[in-house]
Amino acid sequence: MNTAEHALLTEVFPHDARRDPRGVLVLGGAPVDQLIDEHGTPLYVFDEATLRAQCRAYAQPLVHEYPNSLALYASKAHLDPTIAGIVAAEGLGADAVSSGEIRVALAGGMPADRIVFHGNNKLPEEIEYALDVGVGRIVVDSLDELDLIAEIATERGGQPAPVILRITPGVEAHTHEYIRTGAIDSKFGLQLHSGAAEEAVAQAQAADSIDLTGLHAHIGSQVLDVEPYADSLDIVLDFADTMSERHGLVLRDISPGGGFGVSYSEADDPPAAGSFVEVIAETLRARRLESEPRLLIEPGRSIVARAGVALYRVGTIKEIPGVRTYVSVDGGMADNIRPALYGAQYRALIANRMPDGAEQLVTVAGRYCESGDVLLRDIELPALRRGDVLAVPAAGAYHMSMASNYNLVGRPATVLVRNGKALVTRPRETDADLMAAFAPVET
């Protein structure tokens, strides 16, 4: 094993990833050749030990740095009932952005009062459902939505709807524009500069059917610096002070969001989870608030990304002399849209055998009918042959949750591995499954 592969295995793959004496990659104690013999490819493999370790990487520092807190797993990164159950067992809550995510979280055993319901355009029936099951908080994204929630809660009677206002702090994280959310020009949140945020506080405080518990901000995703969180939190806390004086706001919940970055290659160097927690907690403690609000943070990618590995089988290999060598695999943009959407970059290694021979520059392409369906562009890999298996690490977040049936291809299976055993958490979709989704043809 060369130095580069060793760094990749120890810093980007799941925590216990290794090669067995045959040179086959082992994940969660399970050799990948056995996994694909049983479950086929493409295959998404999630390592339970890594998932639990990443949950604890946030939960444990929070207990030490700021005990009145709750880490909420950002379900949009990847969710199924098994994952929800593990996250709940580790003491985390869930950040959900649809009634579907709420249902799956509940099905996995997540307590309803640990669920926070997000989204910039919640449907009326989703708000009804969230109130029916008793979610802990609903995050309000606009004045229009505040009116809608108040109207629904009034018609229902009973307890006021517990809400948190999402504030746009005007802090821009250094990340891709599609996942940057804290800037003024954003579809998310109530802007401070326009006065919408203050108007929302005033309206919420005056509404009998609304229980305003706190404020939330989110600056973006895959953020690799800790300072923007302190800057954003300071802005929100200054706003909270003003709202306390003008409108009697009592801050019971405060959230700087999530978006904490991860390693997609051995060259990446994101801060540790504890570093994010420490900076956020220090910022809160420095304010010496008379009443300590509950701190909510929302890690998603940084909990599940490293736990997941995508396995693809090599098919066609096409050399264009003097131009490029394309290596096509049996997955692609339908199970991982991130390279096409964000220009995301990944690494890979041969998983079914020990690599041999000199490395060559190749581009790993998907099977879908788009020129942009490229998973890894201009990457150096040992000589590949048809039937080889490529393992792409850091594949747990925003792959299967954004997967599609483009070209009417079924989505891959997902399995959870632990102590050499694999549990199917989502069966592979077959052509029969796809056909069952259509209405029968009328004759």
TORBA-814942 format. One record per residue (C-alpha): residue number from 1; residue in one letter; x, y, z. Coordinates in pm, whole numbers, plus 50000, padded with zeros to 5 digits. Layout:
N
{NUM,'A',{X,Y,Z}}
...
END
This chain:
443
{1,'M',{50000,50000,50000}}
{2,'N',{50147,50334,49897}}
{3,'T',{50145,50650,50109}}
{4,'A',{49860,50815,49917}}
{5,'E',{49631,50513,49955}}
{6,'H',{49717,50483,50323}}
{7,'A',{49619,50849,50376}}
{8,'L',{49295,50797,50185}}
{9,'L',{49203,50489,50388}}
{10,'T',{49282,50649,50724}}
{11,'E',{49145,51000,50664}}
{12,'V',{48852,50970,50421}}
{13,'F',{48720,50611,50424}}
{14,'P',{48524,50479,50727}}
{15,'H',{48731,50449,51040}}
{16,'D',{48819,50080,51021}}
{17,'A',{48860,50048,50643}}
{18,'R',{49151,49824,50543}}
{19,'R',{49264,49565,50292}}
{20,'D',{49261,49196,50377}}
{21,'P',{49554,48965,50291}}
{22,'R',{49408,48920,49940}}
{23,'G',{49416,49296,49885}}
{24,'V',{49035,49327,49899}}
{25,'L',{48888,49634,50069}}
{26,'V',{48713,49557,50399}}
{27,'L',{48437,49784,50534}}
{28,'G',{48283,49726,50875}}
{29,'G',{48455,49388,50885}}
{30,'A',{48295,49282,50554}}
{31,'P',{48511,49225,50243}}
{32,'V',{48359,49416,49952}}
{33,'D',{48378,49120,49713}}
{34,'Q',{48140,48932,49944}}
{35,'L',{47912,49234,49967}}
{36,'I',{47881,49277,49592}}
{37,'D',{47843,48902,49534}}
{38,'E',{47535,48917,49754}}
{39,'H',{47401,49265,49680}}
{40,'G',{47540,49364,49339}}
{41,'T',{47660,49703,49220}}
{42,'P',{47627,49995,49238}}
{43,'L',{47611,49951,49613}}
{44,'Y',{47616,50203,49893}}
{45,'V',{47779,50069,50209}}
{46,'F',{47735,50249,50542}}
{47,'D',{47960,50164,50834}}
{48,'E',{47766,50172,51161}}
{49,'A',{48072,50222,51381}}
{50,'T',{48177,50532,51188}}
{51,'L',{47822,50669,51195}}
{52,'R',{47802,50630,51572}}
{53,'A',{48149,50780,51620}}
{54,'Q',{48053,51086,51418}}
{55,'C',{47736,51133,51626}}
{56,'R',{47945,51121,51942}}
{57,'A',{48198,51365,51794}}
{58,'Y',{47927,51630,51835}}
{59,'A',{47728,51502,52131}}
{60,'Q',{48023,51461,52367}}
{61,'P',{48180,51807,52319}}
{62,'L',{47837,51965,52356}}
{63,'V',{47792,51802,52697}}
{64,'H',{48125,51948,52808}}
{65,'E',{48110,52289,52640}}
{66,'Y',{47739,52374,52661}}
{67,'P',{47518,52117,52837}}
{68,'N',{47188,52291,52753}}
{69,'S',{47207,52176,52394}}
{70,'L',{47088,51928,52134}}
{71,'A',{47256,51819,51811}}
{72,'L',{47002,51769,51533}}
{73,'Y',{47097,51533,51252}}
{74,'A',{47024,51707,50921}}
{75,'S',{46810,51435,50764}}
{76,'K',{46840,51570,50410}}
{77,'A',{47198,51437,50396}}
{78,'H',{47073,51077,50404}}
{79,'L',{46786,50915,50590}}
{80,'D',{46624,50578,50630}}
{81,'P',{46457,50427,50937}}
{82,'T',{46775,50239,51037}}
{83,'I',{46989,50553,51025}}
{84,'A',{46722,50746,51216}}
{85,'G',{46720,50479,51487}}
{86,'I',{47098,50490,51529}}
{87,'V',{47103,50869,51546}}
{88,'A',{46822,50870,51802}}
{89,'A',{46998,50605,52012}}
{90,'E',{47306,50828,52021}}
{91,'G',{47095,51104,52177}}
{92,'L',{47059,51330,51874}}
{93,'G',{46745,51483,51734}}
{94,'A',{46656,51539,51369}}
{95,'D',{46627,51836,51136}}
{96,'A',{46357,51746,50882}}
{97,'V',{46244,51941,50575}}
{98,'S',{45934,51749,50469}}
{99,'S',{45656,51536,50611}}
{100,'G',{45834,51241,50450}}
{101,'E',{46151,51301,50650}}
{102,'I',{45944,51340,50967}}
{103,'R',{45765,51010,50899}}
{104,'V',{46088,50821,50834}}
{105,'A',{46250,50967,51145}}
{106,'L',{45951,50865,51357}}
{107,'A',{45949,50518,51199}}
{108,'G',{46310,50474,51308}}
{109,'G',{46229,50565,51668}}
{110,'M',{46316,50934,51677}}
{111,'P',{46109,51108,51949}}
{112,'A',{45881,51370,51792}}
{113,'D',{45986,51639,52039}}
{114,'R',{46345,51604,51915}}
{115,'I',{46243,51685,51556}}
{116,'V',{46275,52038,51417}}
{117,'F',{46080,52105,51097}}
{118,'H',{46259,52324,50840}}
{119,'G',{46186,52434,50483}}
{120,'N',{46125,52752,50287}}
{121,'N',{45782,52647,50155}}
{122,'K',{45616,52403,50392}}
{123,'L',{45285,52280,50256}}
{124,'P',{44974,52337,50469}}
{125,'E',{44919,51964,50507}}
{126,'E',{45280,51921,50620}}
{127,'I',{45235,52187,50888}}
{128,'E',{44917,52011,51000}}
{129,'Y',{45102,51680,51019}}
{130,'A',{45394,51832,51212}}
{131,'L',{45153,51975,51468}}
{132,'D',{44959,51646,51483}}
{133,'V',{45267,51441,51574}}
{134,'G',{45406,51706,51809}}
{135,'V',{45738,51805,51656}}
{136,'G',{45957,52006,51890}}
{137,'R',{45985,52319,51679}}
{138,'I',{45883,52458,51340}}
{139,'V',{46137,52694,51183}}
{140,'V',{45964,52989,51016}}
{141,'D',{46127,53101,50692}}
{142,'S',{45916,53402,50585}}
{143,'L',{45642,53641,50694}}
{144,'D',{45401,53464,50462}}
{145,'E',{45477,53131,50628}}
{146,'L',{45437,53280,50974}}
{147,'D',{45086,53391,50876}}
{148,'L',{45008,53043,50743}}
{149,'I',{45126,52865,51058}}
{150,'A',{44936,53110,51279}}
{151,'E',{44619,53056,51076}}
{152,'I',{44647,52676,51092}}
{153,'A',{44724,52679,51464}}
{154,'T',{44430,52910,51532}}
{155,'E',{44188,52685,51344}}
{156,'R',{44312,52383,51536}}
{157,'G',{44286,52544,51878}}
{158,'G',{44486,52394,52161}}
{159,'Q',{44851,52471,52221}}
{160,'P',{45025,52750,52024}}
{161,'A',{45262,52634,51750}}
{162,'P',{45622,52636,51883}}
{163,'V',{45832,52826,51628}}
{164,'I',{46185,52948,51570}}
{165,'L',{46249,53231,51323}}
{166,'R',{46517,53174,51059}}
{167,'I',{46724,53490,51024}}
{168,'T',{46946,53570,50725}}
{169,'P',{47256,53716,50893}}
{170,'G',{47434,53846,50579}}
{171,'V',{47741,53626,50646}}
{172,'E',{47878,53458,50333}}
{173,'A',{48054,53126,50380}}
{174,'H',{48332,53035,50137}}
{175,'T',{48152,52752,49963}}
{176,'H',{47972,52683,49635}}
{177,'E',{47705,52943,49555}}
{178,'Y',{47434,52674,49533}}
{179,'I',{47489,52577,49898}}
{180,'R',{47557,52925,50038}}
{181,'T',{47254,53030,50242}}
{182,'G',{47352,53308,50482}}
{183,'A',{47392,53587,50225}}
{184,'I',{47130,53861,50185}}
{185,'D',{47028,53734,49841}}
{186,'S',{46895,53393,49947}}
{187,'K',{46565,53213,49914}}
{188,'F',{46600,53120,50280}}
{189,'G',{46521,53320,50590}}
{190,'L',{46404,53658,50710}}
{191,'Q',{46642,53939,50616}}
{192,'L',{46772,54168,50888}}
{193,'H',{46848,54466,50661}}
{194,'S',{46495,54484,50517}}
{195,'G',{46322,54480,50854}}
{196,'A',{46145,54150,50778}}
{197,'A',{46309,53975,51073}}
{198,'E',{46191,54235,51323}}
{199,'E',{45844,54241,51172}}
{200,'A',{45828,53862,51216}}
{201,'V',{45927,53892,51582}}
{202,'A',{45661,54154,51643}}
{203,'Q',{45390,53951,51469}}
{204,'A',{45487,53627,51643}}
{205,'Q',{45488,53793,51984}}
{206,'A',{45143,53936,51920}}
{207,'A',{44987,53611,51792}}
{208,'D',{44810,53396,52050}}
{209,'S',{44854,53086,51830}}
{210,'I',{45233,53125,51804}}
{211,'D',{45491,53044,52071}}
{212,'L',{45816,53210,51957}}
{213,'T',{46099,53020,52125}}
{214,'G',{46408,53145,51948}}
{215,'L',{46619,53232,51645}}
{216,'H',{46806,53033,51384}}
{217,'A',{47063,53113,51115}}
{218,'H',{47241,52897,50860}}
{219,'I',{47534,53020,50651}}
{220,'G',{47581,52729,50407}}
{221,'S',{47713,52378,50359}}
{222,'Q',{48060,52222,50340}}
{223,'V',{48198,52513,50543}}
{224,'L',{48565,52462,50629}}
{225,'D',{48620,52760,50863}}
{226,'V',{48497,52809,51219}}
{227,'E',{48502,53191,51223}}
{228,'P',{48185,53247,51015}}
{229,'Y',{47983,53065,51280}}
{230,'A',{48101,53306,51550}}
{231,'D',{48031,53604,51323}}
{232,'S',{47682,53480,51237}}
{233,'L',{47596,53395,51597}}
{234,'D',{47710,53737,51719}}
{235,'I',{47484,53906,51464}}
{236,'V',{47185,53696,51568}}
{237,'L',{47251,53755,51938}}
{238,'D',{47276,54131,51882}}
{239,'F',{46941,54112,51705}}
{240,'A',{46797,53909,51993}}
{241,'D',{46906,54178,52241}}
{242,'T',{46730,54445,52037}}
{243,'M',{46417,54233,52001}}
{244,'S',{46413,54173,52377}}
{245,'E',{46411,54547,52438}}
{246,'R',{46156,54633,52169}}
{247,'H',{45923,54333,52169}}
{248,'G',{45991,54135,52487}}
{249,'L',{46153,53840,52310}}
{250,'V',{46276,53575,52552}}
{251,'L',{46542,53365,52379}}
{252,'R',{46486,53001,52473}}
{253,'D',{46644,52844,52162}}
{254,'I',{46939,52960,51953}}
{255,'S',{47080,52784,51647}}
{256,'P',{47375,52871,51421}}
{257,'G',{47266,52588,51187}}
{258,'G',{47508,52333,51053}}
{259,'G',{47696,52286,50727}}
{260,'F',{48020,52172,50890}}
{261,'G',{48266,52052,50626}}
{262,'V',{48422,51710,50571}}
{263,'S',{48718,51554,50388}}
{264,'Y',{48650,51437,50034}}
{265,'S',{49019,51372,49973}}
{266,'E',{49327,51321,50188}}
{267,'A',{49429,51680,50105}}
{268,'D',{49123,51831,50278}}
{269,'D',{49169,51949,50634}}
{270,'P',{48835,52048,50790}}
{271,'P',{48823,52144,51157}}
{272,'A',{48723,51866,51395}}
{273,'A',{48363,51855,51513}}
{274,'G',{48476,51963,51858}}
{275,'S',{48634,52278,51713}}
{276,'F',{48303,52392,51567}}
{277,'V',{48129,52317,51897}}
{278,'E',{48395,52500,52099}}
{279,'V',{48379,52820,51892}}
{280,'I',{47999,52827,51897}}
{281,'A',{47984,52760,52273}}
{282,'E',{48252,53022,52346}}
{283,'T',{48059,53281,52147}}
{284,'L',{47747,53209,52349}}
{285,'R',{47924,53206,52686}}
{286,'A',{48099,53535,52610}}
{287,'R',{47761,53712,52595}}
{288,'R',{47691,53624,52961}}
{289,'L',{47320,53599,52888}}
{290,'E',{47090,53632,53188}}
{291,'S',{46886,53333,53075}}
{292,'E',{47082,53058,52898}}
{293,'P',{46907,52952,52575}}
{294,'R',{46917,52597,52449}}
{295,'L',{47178,52557,52175}}
{296,'L',{47072,52361,51865}}
{297,'I',{47325,52264,51598}}
{298,'E',{47252,52074,51277}}
{299,'P',{47535,51848,51154}}
{300,'G',{47435,51625,50862}}
{301,'R',{47710,51573,50606}}
{302,'S',{47974,51562,50880}}
{303,'I',{47792,51275,51052}}
{304,'V',{47707,51053,50757}}
{305,'A',{47943,51137,50468}}
{306,'R',{48245,50944,50594}}
{307,'A',{48032,50648,50697}}
{308,'G',{47928,50584,50335}}
{309,'V',{48122,50427,50048}}
{310,'A',{47992,50387,49691}}
{311,'L',{48096,50071,49507}}
{312,'Y',{48086,50068,49125}}
{313,'R',{48179,49798,48875}}
{314,'V',{48399,49897,48580}}
{315,'G',{48252,49835,48235}}
{316,'T',{48365,49994,47909}}
{317,'I',{48715,50140,47893}}
{318,'K',{48766,50373,47597}}
{319,'E',{49093,50541,47509}}
{320,'I',{49087,50847,47284}}
{321,'P',{49455,50877,47179}}
{322,'G',{49607,51207,47277}}
{323,'V',{49287,51320,47447}}
{324,'R',{49154,51109,47736}}
{325,'T',{49081,50759,47863}}
{326,'Y',{48723,50710,47979}}
{327,'V',{48647,50439,48234}}
{328,'S',{48271,50386,48254}}
{329,'V',{48103,50241,48561}}
{330,'D',{47754,50110,48631}}
{331,'G',{47645,50413,48834}}
{332,'G',{47685,50785,48785}}
{333,'M',{47490,51106,48810}}
{334,'A',{47162,50936,48900}}
{335,'D',{47309,50817,49230}}
{336,'N',{47566,51099,49272}}
{337,'I',{47460,51428,49116}}
{338,'R',{47714,51634,49312}}
{339,'P',{47999,51639,49054}}
{340,'A',{47760,51755,48781}}
{341,'L',{47574,51999,49007}}
{342,'Y',{47852,52146,49221}}
{343,'G',{48173,52037,49050}}
{344,'A',{48237,51819,49357}}
{345,'Q',{48564,51623,49349}}
{346,'Y',{48616,51274,49485}}
{347,'R',{48890,51014,49516}}
{348,'A',{48868,50639,49450}}
{349,'L',{49062,50317,49479}}
{350,'I',{49041,49966,49336}}
{351,'A',{48843,49767,49591}}
{352,'N',{48845,49408,49463}}
{353,'R',{49221,49351,49446}}
{354,'M',{49554,49500,49536}}
{355,'P',{49640,49757,49268}}
{356,'D',{49934,49680,49046}}
{357,'G',{50115,49854,48764}}
{358,'A',{50185,50220,48700}}
{359,'E',{49911,50474,48758}}
{360,'Q',{49744,50633,48459}}
{361,'L',{49531,50941,48415}}
{362,'V',{49167,50848,48352}}
{363,'T',{48821,51001,48374}}
{364,'V',{48558,50788,48545}}
{365,'A',{48225,50838,48369}}
{366,'G',{47877,50722,48456}}
{367,'R',{47636,50519,48246}}
{368,'Y',{47378,50791,48192}}
{369,'C',{47302,50970,47866}}
{370,'E',{47462,51304,47953}}
{371,'S',{47808,51433,47862}}
{372,'G',{47823,51586,48208}}
{373,'D',{47783,51246,48373}}
{374,'V',{48137,51231,48506}}
{375,'L',{48214,51112,48859}}
{376,'L',{48591,51162,48869}}
{377,'R',{48765,51376,48610}}
{378,'D',{49136,51332,48538}}
{379,'I',{49220,51109,48831}}
{380,'E',{49528,50888,48856}}
{381,'L',{49445,50521,48912}}
{382,'P',{49635,50196,48858}}
{383,'A',{49553,50013,48535}}
{384,'L',{49188,49910,48538}}
{385,'R',{49010,49628,48360}}
{386,'R',{48648,49538,48301}}
{387,'G',{48493,49388,48613}}
{388,'D',{48710,49578,48862}}
{389,'V',{48530,49748,49151}}
{390,'L',{48595,50112,49233}}
{391,'A',{48529,50237,49586}}
{392,'V',{48445,50608,49624}}
{393,'P',{48466,50729,49985}}
{394,'A',{48279,51011,50162}}
{395,'A',{47968,50899,49973}}
{396,'G',{47721,50893,50260}}
{397,'A',{47581,51243,50221}}
{398,'Y',{47372,51384,49937}}
{399,'H',{47409,51082,49712}}
{400,'M',{47114,50853,49775}}
{401,'S',{46908,51138,49920}}
{402,'M',{46935,51317,49582}}
{403,'A',{46922,51001,49368}}
{404,'S',{46689,50975,49071}}
{405,'N',{46559,50724,48818}}
{406,'Y',{46712,50904,48522}}
{407,'N',{46707,50690,48206}}
{408,'L',{46461,50475,48406}}
{409,'V',{46740,50300,48592}}
{410,'G',{46663,50171,48941}}
{411,'R',{46838,50328,49238}}
{412,'P',{47115,50127,49408}}
{413,'A',{47077,49919,49720}}
{414,'T',{47211,50044,50052}}
{415,'V',{47348,49824,50328}}
{416,'L',{47465,49888,50683}}
{417,'V',{47773,49692,50789}}
{418,'R',{47873,49599,51142}}
{419,'N',{48114,49332,51263}}
{420,'G',{48126,49170,50921}}
{421,'K',{47748,49151,50881}}
{422,'A',{47546,49349,50627}}
{423,'L',{47187,49463,50677}}
{424,'V',{46994,49577,50370}}
{425,'T',{46845,49917,50456}}
{426,'R',{46708,49992,50110}}
{427,'P',{46659,49719,49847}}
{428,'R',{46782,49774,49494}}
{429,'E',{46510,49904,49265}}
{430,'T',{46431,49669,48979}}
{431,'D',{46263,49728,48644}}
{432,'A',{45952,49577,48799}}
{433,'D',{45963,49839,49076}}
{434,'L',{45985,50114,48817}}
{435,'M',{45694,49975,48618}}
{436,'A',{45484,49950,48933}}
{437,'A',{45514,50326,48978}}
{438,'F',{45319,50394,48657}}
{439,'A',{44945,50387,48616}}
{440,'P',{44825,50098,48398}}
{441,'V',{44781,50173,48031}}
{442,'E',{44416,50212,47946}}
{443,'T',{44300,50013,47643}}
END
